[in-house]
Amino acid sequence: MKTMKRLNSTLLLLAFLTASGCSGQGGKQQTSQASQPAAFTLPKVPIILQTPEEITAFLVSHYWDNFNFADTSLSGKADITEQAFADYVNFFPHTTNDVIEKSVSSMLHEAMTGSEDMFLHFEGLYEKYLYNPNSPFRNDAYYIIALQSIIADKLVDESFKIRPRYQLEMALKNRQGTIANDFGFTLGNGRKMKLSQVSGSYTVLFFNNPDCQECEHMKEVLSRLTVPGVRIVAIYPDEDVELWKKAAYPKGWVNGYIGQESGEQQSYDLRAIPCLYLLDKDKKVILKDARVEELVNYFQATD
């Protein structure tokens, strides 16, 4: 089952809607509801809306109008509910944050009005799609909108807000365009150093673990970077310092570890290892929790 469609499928749908000026039913007359299988129904787009921007804003604003949040059986039908959610977040990059904020807030409120189970199901989908490091839809900015909507909703019990509050605190750290949090680490020779002491046109901050296969792949790719002025800071954030000391890192890298007792890990949202940041000369965040391919593409684009 394909629950995470790529953006091109959404754009095809958008092109169809633009041409037909109707909902995803192609303008056909529907037979009686009783004879139809359960399905997700898009809102009917007013024919007066012509541009892709207008249509997308309408769809995001009214996306859940025909969804029955009180029907808890739908939470178990991933081909309907989860697929609809995947298509929903696919629209986000094509409209404004204001439209997204209002839509997400309304949708989560309706889910809570329907039932706690439905609310928790959708809360889980937001985390799975927008926060999970392995999700192709991962996007801190959109997830922050969902978290803020949950926390602000008076209908949501305070016990349901404990985890979102913590996640929001972490997600707000080191956002793109902000100055990265400074932190201290220990070098192999025992000397202490701070991130702010590393100079260069760019700083690649590479949180890693020697036992991590993906870390080894990322290390190999980073070792081939030939961009002038780039400093790579490899940080081991776990407990087994002896394991780290046995690991080999390329010459010229700044290589250190963070002691568990220092609390420095809380400066960054290390939800998964490896974790990669790209900072400019002033330590402003350019890329946060990026894939190594994103970093390579960034440098290729700035050549």
N, C-alpha and C positions, 0 to 999 in steps of 0.2 A: 504494500500500500504506500502510495507516495503522499506523505503528509507535509513535506517541505518542498513545495514547488519553487523553481527559480523565477527570477524577475521577468523573464521573457514571456512566461505563461500569463502573468498579470498584464503585461503590455498588450498581448494579443487580445485578452478579454477587454481591456480598455479601448482598443481600436474597434472592436466589435460593437461595444456600447456606444462609442462616438458615432459610428456609421448608422446604427439602428435606432438610437435615441430611445431605447427601451431597456427593460431589465434583462438578466441573463437568460430569458426564456425565448429570445428571438422573435418576440411579438406574437407568438402563436396563442390561439385561444386555448386555455387550459381546460381539461376535463374535470369532472367532479373531484374534490379533494380526497374523497374516500377511496377512489380508484388509483390514486397516485402513491408511490412509495415515499417514505419519509425523505425529505431533501431540504437543503438550505436554499432559500429563495432570496435573491438580491432585491433591493428596493427598485421600483420602476423609476427610471431617470426621466425627469420632465424634458419634453422635446425642446423647450426653450434653451436648455443648456447645451452649448455647442462645442466649446473648447475642452481639450483633455483636462485642463486645470479645473474648470468648473465641474466637470463630470466626476473627477476624482474626489474633489472636496465634498460633493453631494454624497457619493458612495460611502466615503469614510464616515460622514456625519450620520447617515441613515442606514449603515450597513446591517445593523442588528434589529431593524424595525420589525421584521417578520419572524424573528427567532423567539421561541417560547422558552424563556428562562426558567419557568416553573416545571418544565418537563425534564426531570432529572435523568430519565433514560437516555437523553441525548448526550449526556456526558460520557457515556460508554460507547458511543458511535463515532469513532475517530474519523471514519470516512465522510461523515457529515460535519460534525462540530470542529474537530481539530483541523480538517482540511479547510473549512471556512475561515478558521482563525489564521492559518498560514497565508491564505489569500489576502486576508484583512491586513496583516502587517506588511505584506508586499506592496500595498498601496501607500504606506507611510512616506517613503522617500519622494513621492510625487505630489505631496500637499504640504501645507504649512503646519508648524508646531501648534498653533492656536486651534486649528481644526482637529488635530490629533488629540490634544489635551481634552477638549470638550467631548469628543467621541469616546475616548477611553474612560473618562470619569463617568459618563452616562452609562456606558456598557457595564462597568463593574458594579455600579449602583443597582442597575437592573438585575444583574446576576445575584447580588445579595438579597434583593427583594424577592427573587424567585425562590432561592433556598441557599442555605450555607454550603451545601454540597456543590451546587452549581458555581457559587462564588469561588470556592476553593479549587474547583476544577480549572476555571479560567485563570486564577492566580498562578496555578502551576504551569499553565500554558505560556503565560507571559514570561515566567522564569525559564522555561525550557527553550523558548524561541529567542528571547532577547538577552538572556543573561548567561546561559550555558556556554562555556568556552568552545564547545564543539559545534554550536549551531551556526549555519551559514547566515542566519538573520541577526546574529548577536549585535546588539547596539545599546550601549549604555545610556545614550540620550533618550531613547524611546522607553527603556526600562525605568529610568528615573521618573518619567511621566506616569507610568503605571504605579510605581511605588508611592509617589506623591498623592495620586488619586485614592489609593487604598487608605493611606494614613489620614487624609482629609475627610473621608466619608464617615459621617457620624453614625451611619447605620451599621458600620463594621465594628464588631466587638474589639475591645482593646487587646484581648489575647491574640487576635489575628494580626495585630500590628507590630508585635515584638520583632519578628524576623524581618518584615519589610523595613522597619526603622533601622535595623543594623545594616541591611543591604544598601539602603539609601545612603547611610553614613559612608560606607565603603565606596559606593559608586561615584559619590561626589568628589572623592579624592583624585587628584592628578588628572583632571579632565583635560581634553585637548584645548590648547590655548592658555592654560594656567601654568604657573611655575611649579615644577615638580617638587614634592616634599624632599627636603634634605634629610639625610640619615647617615649614621656612622657605621663603618664595617672594619673588619680586621684583615690585614694582609697575611700572606703566608709566613712572613718573617716576624709576625706579631705586632707590627706597627699599625696604629689606628689611622683611619682616613675618613674623610667625608665626601659625599657626592659632589658637594659644592667646590671641592678642591681639584676636581678633575677639569682640565681645560681642553678646549677643542672647538672646532666649528660645529660639530655634532657630537652628542654622546648617545651611544647605544647601550641601554641598560638591560642586561640579560640575566634574569633570575633563572637559575638552572639547578639540576641535580645530576651528579655523575651517573646515577643508576637509571636515568631516564633516556629511553631510546630516541624520543622526539628531540630531547635536548642535544643529543649527539648529532642528529641531522642538522639542527639549527646552528650548532657550533661549527659544523663543516661549512655551511653556507656563509656564515659570518666571517669565517677565516679567509674567504676568498674576496671579501669586500676590498676594493682598491680606491675608495673615495678619499681624496685628500682631506685631512683635518678631522677624520672620524676617530673618536676614542671609544673603545668597547670596554664596558665595566661589567664583568661577570660576577654575579653574587650568588652564593650558596646560602639559602635561608633555613636549612634544616639542622638536625641535631648531631649527626655523625660527622664530626669535623675530621676525624682520621680518614674516613672515606674520601672526603673532599681533598685532603692533602695528597692523596695518592693519585688524584686525577691530573691529566695533562691539559693545559690550555695554551693557545698560541702565544708566541713571544710578542710582547708589546701590549697585550691586554692588561687592564687593571683587574686583578683577580682577588676577591675577598669573600668573607663569610659574615653572616649576622648571627651573633649568639642568641639562642632562644630566650635567655633571661633578659636580654636588652629591651625587648618590646618593640624593636625597630620594624618588625614585620607588619605592625599595624599601620605603618606609614603608607603601605601599598596594599591594594586589593589582590592578593595572591591566591585567587580562587583555583588556579591550576598552574602547574609547572610543565613546560617552560612558560615564562611570561616576558614579553619584550616591549620595551618603550624606546621611542626615538625622541631625543631632546635637542633643541637648538643650542647655540653658544651661550644663551642666557638661562639655560635649563628649562625653557618653556616646552611643554609637551606638544610634540607634533603628531606622534602616533602613540596610542595607548593600548596595551595588551594586544599587540598586533601580530599577525602571522608574518613569518620571515619573508614570504613572497611580497607582502605589502611594503615592507621596508625596502626590499630590492627594487620594486617598481617605483617607489618614491624617488630613490636616487637616480634611476634611469630617466625619470621624467624631468629631473632638475639638471640633467647634464647639459 
